[in-house]
Amino acid sequence: MEKWYEKGVKVNRLTIFSINHPRVTIILAFLVTLIFATQFPKIKTDTDPKNMLPATSDVRVYNDQMEKTFALHKDVIVLGIVNEKGIFNSSTLEKIERITDEIFRLKGVVLQDVISFTTADNVIAENNNLTVKPLLTGIPQTPEEMEVFRKNLFENPIWVGRLISQNGKTTAIYVPLEPGANGKEIAEKIKEIVKKEKGEEKYYVAGDPVARDTFGAEMFKQMALFSPLAGMIMMVALFLMFGNIPLVFSILAVAMMSVVWSMGLLIGLGFPVHIMSSMIPVFLMAISTDSIHIFNEFYFRFNEIKDKKRAVMDTINSVGAPVRYTALATAVGFGVLAIGGIIPVRVFGLFVAFGTMVIRLMSFTFLPAVMMLIKEDKLLKTSQRDSLEKGASVWLGKLGRFATGRPKLLLSVGFIFLVLAIVGITQIRVNNNMVKWFKEKSEVREADKIMNANLGGTSLGYLVAHANSEEAMKEPENLKYLEAVQKDLGNVELVGKTTSLADLVKRINRVMNQDNPPYEKIPEDKKVIAQYLFMFGMAAKPSTLDNLVDYPYQQANLMVQLKTWDAQAMQKVIDRVADYQKSHPNGNLKFKPAGIAYFNLVWNNEVLFDMVKMFGLALVLVFLILSFNFRSFKWGLVSYFPLIFTILLIYGVIGFIGKDFDMPISVLSTLSLGMAVDFAIHFVKRFKQRLAEENDLQKALIWTVERPGKGILRNAFLFSLAFSVMIFASLTPYITVGIFIAFLMTVSAFLTLIYLPAFIILFQKFLMPQKETT
């Protein structure tokens, strides 16, 4: 931007216009904000994790293919019913029947594929013919009838662990949803249905669509609560710092304008609001606190020269370059997310980068305009609190003297912490679990815990066996191999149940041989198997067979129920099958994973790869920005230390406390670069300005810690406050973000004020020619 000279001070034309025409500047800013605000009624939301990856990604394409091939449903709600005295009583079974009938009436439910005692297929033989009837055709009225029902259920391995628990105390109703149906809304209707039932039974609603859509609804409630709460806390903190209401509101106005501009543009361009983009307001409110450096310096300047206009221009001249470069570094830190493969993360990064540049624009226009409208007598009164002889500047001066006087001690202590941090980092576990995005005692997490403890598991993955030819899945050796793979998977700790075509064929073979248990095995004759499957296909619901095998009998679906939504659980399943195939080779079948559990694994790995890639690129770009800003690779390298040290310390702590390296943390890895580097830019830039004025290295460093250091601490404190409100959220990703960012900014600020002076003292000959320090 072109520079302009007024009263001997170099500032840009836009700032001069804002200083000379403050009211026009403020009106224009609000008018543009109003234009962006008109886009808000068009808002759309998207909380489906599948849309985190492009529709053309391999995992989404293959999952869609397999869902069509096996007539599977993308979304299934699981209603768990628990009676500690046992399910096998007339009262409980009548309730299950009534609840199932009520669920049939719900819009958005695929009625023909609801699975419960009253709808699940049970294979029996009548007069040498295969017959398929519902497990529960009528409520047993006598103990003998109840025992027959119990026996039939437990002797059918397909349903044990899926429809009935081993101890007979838990059952489930599986409710598939139509495409586009809202899982949370249907879950709430199911809860209303079960509320009508009285008795000892307890009901739990679980499943991926419940967690996903509940999270989607909750995240907007959280942001609607915490965005204004963060603003209120910032307002109080700013007033305590500066004691001037117009200045306080000006920073908040900058924050709100950046939010409206960014969200308005996002919505106007047709992007839906996802979990990441829902956090844009809080991030921009926190980033806007960088404007505090302008007010911090303005108070010092006005207190010294008592000329408001000159103080404003001197302030912009002094802190303008650091503010510009911190905005650039922050925008780069967020903008680099645009190269990743996670679509909502791309959108989030781009629009936070845009909002950051809006904040920078307002810092050089809107804020100077506001400062020009404040009466000088009020400024004089409040600015007197900011001097090097009062308040935080006093103990900051002591901190500066300690840092410049004990550089070797600080370096030794830092090295010890660095080693500990690296040890902690080696303990980090990469994982993602959407259910854990809810608090421990939440309904969603409690339901998932109960269902996983009593039944096969709520997380469903598929292992699709591909054969070389049609009709291959009728071959006895292939079905036996499928059975063997299932048996081996039973040794994986988190696998609760597996179901395949082999189970169905074994069950049919048993009932067709007088229900004799020794016949629960794969027949040796392919023709017999083909006959069984033909009869079953004619008698049963189409989906029962379709879910397990395709029509040409070339592909079979091995369903794997997992007792956790941890992404790594599916990886253990895949690895186990791969190991089994190596030790027991079969040239006819090849297994390929699919399903929501597999999608979560791929998504987890994609996030990790993207974050590593973007983190590395951000490291390079931020270093280049630092070096360009200081016109020196040496200064860029030294300024880098507090940033890297902070990040290593935080990840070391994450490793030691056993916190999973999940999506929120991995995204914050890259974001932290752009935010934490701000302090180093302000410190070094102001230090070099001061050194040029008085040419005394130690005094210049102490002054930088005292005066710009106060702005750094205020910035960190305000930033931390803005994010700390998220600690009280009901969703763990927001809690993670709040703690992570608050800790990051606080630690980074103190490391900047302690270690940069120490490094500059230790490496002064490396950093500066002798003529610069004498």
MARTORKOL-181509 format. One record per residue (C-alpha): x, y, z; residue in one letter. Coordinates in steps of 0.02 Angstrom, whole numbers, plus 50000, padded with zeros to 5 digits. Example, Ala and Ser with C-alpha at 12.3 -4.5 7.8 and 13.67 -1.06 7.14 Angstrom:
<sites>
506154977550390A
506844994750357S
</sites>
This chain:
<sites>
500005000050000M
500675017349954E
501455027250097K
501015045150140W
501925057450250Y
501015068650371E
501825078050517K
503415069050471G
502665051850505V
502565038450369K
500835030550358V
499755023850216N
498435033950124R
497005023250188L
497485026550368T
497665045250333I
495925045250257F
495235036250410S
496075048650528I
495435063650432N
493695056550398H
493305045350547P
491405046050536R
491385041850350V
492565027350381T
491475020050520I
489875021850418I
490665013450266L
491274998950374A
489534996050445F
488704997350274L
489834984050199V
489514973250352T
487644975050324L
487834968950145I
488714953050203F
487404950650340A
486024949350208T
486714932250160Q
486374924250330F
484564918750293P
485274907350157K
486264896950283I
486384878050254K
487144865250371T
488024848650343D
488564837150485T
488804821050386D
490604814950411P
490524806850238K
490554824150162N
492224827450245M
492974818650094L
492574822449911P
491164812449831A
492464805649709T
493604798749845S
493934780049830D
493164775549998V
491534784849963R
491364777749787V
491704759949846Y
490554761449997N
489144767849885D
489424753149767Q
489374740349907M
487814748049984E
486924746049816K
487624728649787T
487074721949956F
485514732849981A
486294740550136L
485724756350223H
486914770750255K
486074775350418D
485364763750550V
484754768550724I
484904755250860V
483624755251001L
484284745151147G
483044737751271I
483744731551437V
482834722151575N
483994716651715E
482764702751758K
482794696251580G
481934699651416I
480974683251415F
479354688451495N
477674692751417S
477664710751478S
479344715251398T
478944706051236L
477274715151222E
478194731751240K
479414726751104I
477954722450991E
477084739151025R
478674749251004I
479054740650838T
477294744350776D
477484762750826E
479174763950737I
478334757650578F
477294773650580R
478764785450583L
479184795250426K
480954792850364G
481054774550418V
481314760350292V
479854750050357L
480194733450270Q
481964732350340D
481634736150524V
482344721650625I
481624716150793S
480924700350871F
479304702850774T
480114705650603T
481764695850601A
481784680250492D
481884663450578N
482274648150473V
481284632450511I
480834616350419A
479034610750395E
478644594550304N
480394594250227N
480134611750160N
481104627050212L
480004639950297T
480464657350356V
479414665650491K
479684680150611P
480564675250771L
479064681050871L
477394677350788T
476414679450949G
476754683451130I
477094667151227P
475734664551357Q
476424649551451T
478154645351522P
478284631451395E
477964643151249E
479204655751318M
480524642151332E
480234637051151V
480454655151095F
482024656751202R
482744640451133K
482404645250952N
483224662150977L
484804656051063F
485034641650942E
485104653950797N
486894660850796P
486414674250670I
485414683450803W
486404679750961V
487444695250995G
486404705350875R
484594703650931L
484874695651100I
486314696851223S
487164681351291Q
486384684151462N
484644686651392G
484444703851469K
484644715051315T
483834715651145T
483854728551005A
482764735550868I
483714740850712Y
482904755550623V
483604759350448P
483324777050386L
482854783550216E
484184794250127P
484144811950195G
483174807750353A
483764816850509N
484424804350636G
484204815750785K
482394819750744E
481924801450721I
482894796850879A
481884809750976E
480264802350909K
480834784950962I
481194791751135K
479434798751142E
478754781551095I
479704772451233V
479224785651362K
477444779151351K
477994762151412E
478064759251599K
479044745751687G
480784739751729E
481484741251555E
482784754251510K
482964761051334Y
484514767051243Y
484584775251071V
486254773350982A
487014772650808G
488034783450690D
486584794450629P
486094798350810V
487854803650856A
488114813150694R
486484822850689D
486454825950877T
488194833150863F
487644843950718G
486204851250817A
487254853550973E
488704862150887M
487604876450830F
486884878251004K
488644878651074Q
489224892050953M
487644902250981A
488044901751166L
489934903451170F
490214916351034S
489264930151127P
489934923751293L
491714925351229A
491284942951171G
490614947751342M
492154941051431I
493284950151309M
492304966251337M
492534965351526V
494384961051510A
494684975051385L
493824987751497F
494914982451643L
496444984551532M
496045001351452F
494595008751551G
493825016251394N
492155009751330I
492295016251149P
493985007651129L
493274991651204V
491804991651084F
492924995650937S
493904979450960I
492294969750979L
491594978550826A
493124973250725V
492864955350785A
491024955350740M
491314963350570M
492614950250527S
491394936650579V
489954943950477V
491044946750324W
491774929150330S
490184919650371M
489174930450251G
490394926750110L
490434908150153L
488534906950152I
488364918049999G
489534906849898L
488424891949939G
489544882750063F
488644873350203P
489154876250384V
490064861050454H
490834857450623I
492424866550575M
491624881850498S
490464883250649S
492024887850749M
492504902250633I
491664915550745P
492634910650901V
494284909750806F
494034926850727L
493534934650892M
495134928150967A
496214933250818I
495494950850828S
496364952750996T
497964956150899D
497264973850883S
497694975851066I
499484979851015H
498834995650931I
497945001651087F
499374996251199N
500605007051102E
499345021151078F
499135023051266Y
501005023951291F
501215036551149R
499755047751200F
500345047851379N
502055053851319E
501615067151187I
499805072151233K
499365074651047D
498005062650991K
498235063550803K
500115062350816R
499955047950940A
498825038550819V
500045040950674M
501565036750781D
500685021050841T
500255015150665I
502025019150610N
502775009050754S
501644993750762V
501014994150582G
502344982350514A
502174969450654P
500274969750638V
500394967450449R
501574952750462Y
500654944350604T
499064945450501A
499994938050353L
500734923950458A
499044919950535T
498184920350365A
499524908750294V
499344896950442G
497494895350407F
497554897150219G
498744882550198V
497284871350250L
496554874550077A
497764862149998I
497124847650104G
495884834350055G
494654837050198I
493354848550120I
492634857150276P
494414860250338V
494824868550172R
493304879850187V
493704883750369F
495504888350329G
495084899550182L
493724909450270F
494694911650431V
496134918050323A
494904930050240F
494254935650410G
496034938450469T
496364950150325M
494734959250365V
495394961750542I
497014968650471R
496044980850359L
495024986850507M
496594988850613S
497215002150493F
495545010450458T
494135007650580F
495205007950739L
496135024150698P
494445031950655A
493745027050825V
495285033550915M
495095050350829M
493305052150894L
493745049251077I
493915065251180K
495685069151232E
495275072451415D
494575054851433K
496085047551344L
497275057151454L
496445050451610K
496425032151557T
498105031951468S
499045036951624Q
498855019351688R
500065013551552D
501845018051593S
503425008351626L
503365013051809E
501645005351843K
500734988851842G
501284974051739A
502724983651660S
503654983351826V
503724964551846W
503954962551658L
505524973151677G
506124961051812K
505734946551696L
506734954951557G
508234957451671R
508154939351726F
508064933151546A
509534943751489T
510544939651645G
510314920651649R
510284915051467P
511314899151492K
510234893351637L
508664896051535L
509414886651388L
509824871751501S
508084871251575V
507334872851402G
508364858151340F
507724847051482I
505924851451442F
506254848651258L
506884830851290V
505364827151399L
504224834051264A
504994822751131I
504754807651246V
502924812551268G
502674814551080I
503214796451053T
501734791051161Q
500424799751052I
499074788350980R
498254793650817V
496394789850827N
494664796950796N
493024792350878N
491464802750847M
490544795650997V
491944802251108K
491524819651044W
490154818751176F
490504819751362K
490644803851464E
488914805351545K
487984811151389S
486494801051326E
487364796951162V
488934790351245R
487994781051382E
486884772351254A
488374767451148D
489274760751301K
487794749951356I
487474743051182M
489304738851154N
489414730251323A
487874719251296N
487754716251108L
488964714150964G
489334732650942G
488624748450863T
490054751750741S
489844741650582L
491174737350456G
491124725950305Y
492404714150230L
491844710650052V
492474694149983A
492734695449796H
492844679149696A
493524676249522N
491914669649448S
490024669549465E
489224656349577E
490874655349673A
490004659249838M
489034642949824K
490654633049827E
490884623949994P
492744627850004E
492424646549985N
491064646550119L
492204636550234K
493574649250206Y
492354663150247L
491884653850405E
493724651850452A
494054670550429V
492574674150543Q
493224662350675K
494934670350669D
494184687750685L
493364681850846G
495104683050923N
495164701950895V
494714710051061E
493544723550997L
492594712550873V
490914708850954G
490084698850816K
490294693550635T
488934687950515T
489094680750340S
488294669550211L
489184654950294A
488134657450452D
486524657150351L
486994641450253V
487484632350413K
485844637150494R
484824631150345I
485794614750338N
485394611550522R
483524614850511V
483394604550351M
484134589850447N
482864588750588Q
483674603450677D
485094592050724N
486584602250797P
487944591550714P
487274597450546Y
487634615650583E
489044615650458K
489384619550275I
488714605650161P
489994597150050E
488904598149895D
488764614349796K
487074608949727K
486374607049902V
486984624349948I
486214631649790A
484554623249830Q
484574629850008Y
484904647649951L
483564646649817F
482254640849944M
482784653850070F
482734667649940G
480944662849896M
480354662350077A
481284676350166A
481284695250153K
482404700150007P
483564710650116S
484044695950228T
484964687150087L
485384702849988D
486364709750137N
487534694650132L
487824690549948V
487594698249776D
486444690749646Y
487804682549537P
488524674849698Y
490234682149658Q
490364693649808Q
489964690049991A
489794702650131N
490584698350297L
489814710050426M
490924714850572V
490164722950726Q
491434732550829L
491254737251012K
492034754250986T
492004768450859W
493894770350873D
494574771550696A
496034760150738Q
494854745750782A
494454743250598M
496304743750557Q
496574729150676K
495214719550584V
496004723050414I
497734718250478D
497064702150555R
496244696650392V
497814700950294A
498874690550414D
497654676050403Y
497684676150214Q
499574675950214K
499634660750329S
498114652450248H
498174657450064P
496604655849959N
496724660249776G
494844661449754N
494394675449875L
495064692749903K
494414703550045F
494134722250033K
493514733050179P
491984744450171A
490654752050284G
490574766650405I
491944759350517A
493104758550367Y
492624776050313F
493084782450486N
494774773950471L
495134781350299V
494534798350357W
495654797050510N
497164792850402N
496734806350275E
496634819250413V
498324813750481L
499154814050310F
498394830850268D
498924838450433M
500704832050419V
500804838850242K
500034855550287M
501004856950448F
502644854650353G
502144867450222L
501564879650355A
503244877750445L
504164882550286V
503004897050242L
503004904350417V
504904903350422F
504994912450256L
503804925850319I
504864928250475L
506454929150374S
505714941250248F
504994952050386N
506664953450475F
507654953450311R
508724939650388S
508674920650394F
509624921650559K
508274931950642W
506934920850565G
507774905650642L
507914913250816V
506114919550810S
505584902050764Y
506154894550929F
504724899951045P
503464893750916L
504244876550893I
504614874751078F
502804878651121T
502104866150997I
503294852351054L
502844855451237L
500984854551202I
501104838451102Y
502244831251234G
500894834551364V
499584826651248I
500664810951237G
500944809851425F
499104811851472I
498554798951343G
497444810551242K
497084803951066D
497824813850922F
496124816250839D
495394827950709M
495214843650818P
497004842250881I
497734838050710S
496894853150631V
497504864250773L
499284858450737S
499334869150581T
498284883350649L
499444885450798S
500874890350683L
499984905550617G
499404911350788M
500904908050899A
502154916350782V
501294933250808D
502194936350971F
503924933450898A
503574945750757I
503004959350877H
504464956350994F
505884956150868V
505194970250761K
504974981850910R
506644976650984F
507564981050824K
506674997850819Q
507205001550998R
508984995550970L
509165007550824A
508625021850941E
509765019051091E
511065006151032N
511144997051199D
510734978651179L
510204974251357Q
509204990151385K
508324987751218A
507854969951264L
507204974851436I
506194989151361W
505454976951234T
504934965051371V
504204979551472E
503244989051339R
502824978451185P
502894963551304G
501394970651396K
500434970651232G
500984952651201I
500364947251373L
498734956751350R
498514948551180N
498854931151250A
497734934051401F
496294940351295L
496534926651166F
496534913451302S
494994920851384L
494044920551220A
494394901951198F
494304896951381S
492404898551379V
492374883051267M
493014872751413I
491214872751476F
490514865851313A
489544849451309S
490524843451157L
492314837551183T
493064844651020P
492614862151079Y
493354858451250I
494924852251166T
495044867751057V
494764879051208G
496104870951317I
497334868851174F
497244886751113I
497234894551287A
498754884251336F
499614887651171L
499444906451181M
499934907751364T
501464896751348V
501984904751184S
501874922351258A
502964918151408F
504224908351305L
504354923251186T
504684935351328L
505924923951415I
506854914451279Y
506994927351141L
507984939451255P
509054924851314A
509394918951136F
509794936451075I
511054938651217I
511864921751187L
511934923250997F
512174941950976Q
513764939850876K
512864927950759F
511334939050742L
512084956450732M
513704963850668P
514794971550806Q
514424989150747K
512564986250779E
512794981850963T
514154993551022T
</sites>
